[in-house]
Amino acid sequence: MPKRKSKKRKKIKYRKVIFKLSAKQKKSLDNYCAARKTTPNKLIKKSIGRYINNFSKNVPEEFCITENQLNLFEKEQES
């Protein structure tokens, strides 16, 4: 019996995300990571994991912001 070739894994495309921290924030991040024996990259990915893993296809209605979000006075005007 001939052996089957295993399927090649799909190459993952990465995108850079750049944001700025103040010197104090960077020092705080480094100190926290050193204390927890982790890297800043892992800490940030874990912190925002909920948002970057669950909404790749669509965003649930509860997280969408409507154009007219403050609707306190709309109900009073209709009466």
C-alpha positions in Angstrom: 0.0 0.0 0.0 1.4 3.4 -1.0 1.6 6.0 1.7 -0.5 9.1 1.3 1.1 12.5 1.2 0.0 14.8 4.0 -1.7 18.0 3.1 0.4 21.1 3.2 -0.8 23.6 5.8 -2.1 26.9 4.6 0.4 29.7 5.1 -0.7 32.2 7.7 -0.5 35.8 6.6 0.5 38.3 9.3 -0.2 42.0 9.5 1.6 44.6 11.5 -0.2 46.7 14.0 1.6 49.8 15.3 0.7 51.9 18.3 2.7 54.2 20.5 3.3 54.1 24.3 4.7 56.8 26.5 8.1 56.0 28.1 6.3 55.4 31.5 3.8 53.0 29.9 6.6 51.1 28.1 8.6 50.8 31.4 5.5 49.6 33.2 4.8 47.0 30.4 8.4 45.8 30.6 8.3 45.5 34.4 5.0 43.6 34.3 6.2 41.2 31.7 9.5 40.6 33.6 7.5 39.8 36.8 5.2 37.4 35.0 8.0 35.9 32.8 6.3 36.6 29.5 6.9 38.9 26.6 5.0 42.1 25.8 3.8 40.6 22.5 2.3 37.6 24.2 0.7 39.8 26.9 -0.9 42.1 24.4 -2.2 39.2 22.2 -3.7 37.5 25.3 -5.3 40.7 26.5 -7.0 41.4 23.2 -7.6 37.8 22.3 -11.3 38.0 22.9 -11.7 40.7 20.2 -9.2 39.3 17.6 -10.4 35.7 17.6 -14.2 35.8 17.7 -15.2 38.5 15.2 -13.4 37.4 12.0 -16.5 36.7 10.0 -19.2 39.1 11.5 -19.8 41.2 14.6 -22.9 40.5 16.7 -25.6 43.2 16.8 -24.9 43.9 20.5 -21.4 45.2 19.7 -22.5 47.3 16.8 -22.9 51.1 17.3 -25.9 52.6 15.7 -25.8 56.1 14.1 -28.2 57.5 16.7 -26.9 55.8 19.9 -28.4 58.3 22.4 -32.2 57.5 22.0 -33.4 58.7 25.4 -35.6 61.5 24.0 -36.9 59.6 21.0 -39.6 57.7 23.0 -40.8 60.9 24.7 -41.3 62.7 21.4 -43.3 59.8 19.9 -46.0 60.0 22.7 
